[in-house]
Amino acid sequence: MHFPKGLNPHVPQKITMSKVIAALRGKQNALIESPTGTGKSLSLLCSALAWQEGEKVRVSFYFRVGN
């Protein structure tokens, strides 16, 4: 996952990002709950964008192979 330069994710952010990506990959709903100031917005944005980037690569590969 890409995180803004100069910033390192905290453990709760890493957990949130992994759970979001797992839910997206599994086409599941997710309820994300965390106290104020824990970086939920940044975690959600980074994980959603990372998943989207992975999907672009997966779909591109799928169509290049010709399936």
Backbone torsions as a table, in degrees:
resi	resn	phi	psi	omega
1	MET	NA	142.8	177.5
2	HIS	-91.4	132.5	176.5
3	PHE	-121.7	147.8	-178.7
4	PRO	-52.1	141.6	-179.6
5	LYS	-54.5	138.6	178.3
6	GLY	85.8	-7.6	179.3
7	LEU	-113.8	137.2	175.0
8	ASN	-115.8	131.8	-178.9
9	PRO	-67.7	143.0	174.8
10	HIS	-81.5	165.5	-177.8
11	VAL	-54.7	-47.8	178.8
12	PRO	-60.4	-34.8	177.9
13	GLN	-67.7	-40.2	178.2
14	LYS	-62.9	-41.4	179.0
15	ILE	-64.1	-46.3	179.3
16	THR	-59.1	-46.4	-178.7
17	MET	-62.6	-41.6	-179.8
18	SER	-66.5	-38.0	179.1
19	LYS	-68.4	-39.2	178.7
20	VAL	-64.6	-46.1	-179.9
21	ILE	-64.3	-40.3	177.6
22	ALA	-60.9	-42.2	178.9
23	ALA	-65.7	-41.9	179.2
24	LEU	-65.2	-43.9	179.2
25	ARG	-63.7	-36.9	-179.7
26	GLY	-86.6	3.2	-178.3
27	LYS	53.5	46.1	-178.7
28	GLN	-114.6	161.5	171.6
29	ASN	-81.1	155.8	177.2
30	ALA	-141.4	138.5	174.7
31	LEU	-110.2	113.0	-177.0
32	ILE	-103.0	121.4	-179.3
33	GLU	-130.6	130.0	-179.2
34	SER	-161.6	149.8	-179.1
35	PRO	-61.2	159.5	176.8
36	THR	-57.9	137.9	175.7
37	GLY	85.4	11.2	-179.0
38	THR	-94.1	-0.5	176.3
39	GLY	88.3	31.2	-179.9
40	LYS	-61.0	-46.4	-176.7
41	SER	-60.6	-46.4	179.4
42	LEU	-64.9	-41.0	179.0
43	SER	-62.9	-43.9	-180.0
44	LEU	-65.1	-44.3	179.5
45	LEU	-63.5	-47.8	-178.0
46	CYS	-63.2	-43.5	-178.2
47	SER	-70.2	-40.5	178.8
48	ALA	-65.0	-41.3	178.3
49	LEU	-68.3	-37.1	177.2
50	ALA	-64.7	-42.3	178.2
51	TRP	-63.4	-43.5	-179.9
52	GLN	-61.2	-41.8	178.4
53	GLU	-62.5	-42.7	177.5
54	GLY	-63.7	-38.2	177.7
55	GLU	-64.8	-40.0	178.3
56	LYS	-60.2	-43.2	179.2
57	VAL	-65.6	-43.9	-178.9
58	ARG	-62.9	-46.6	-179.1
59	VAL	-66.5	-41.4	178.4
60	SER	-60.2	-44.5	179.2
61	PHE	-63.9	-42.4	-179.3
62	TYR	-57.7	-44.2	-177.5
63	PHE	-79.0	-26.8	176.1
64	ARG	-69.9	-36.8	-179.6
65	VAL	-72.6	-27.4	175.5
66	GLY	92.2	28.5	178.6
67	ASN	-83.4	NA	NA
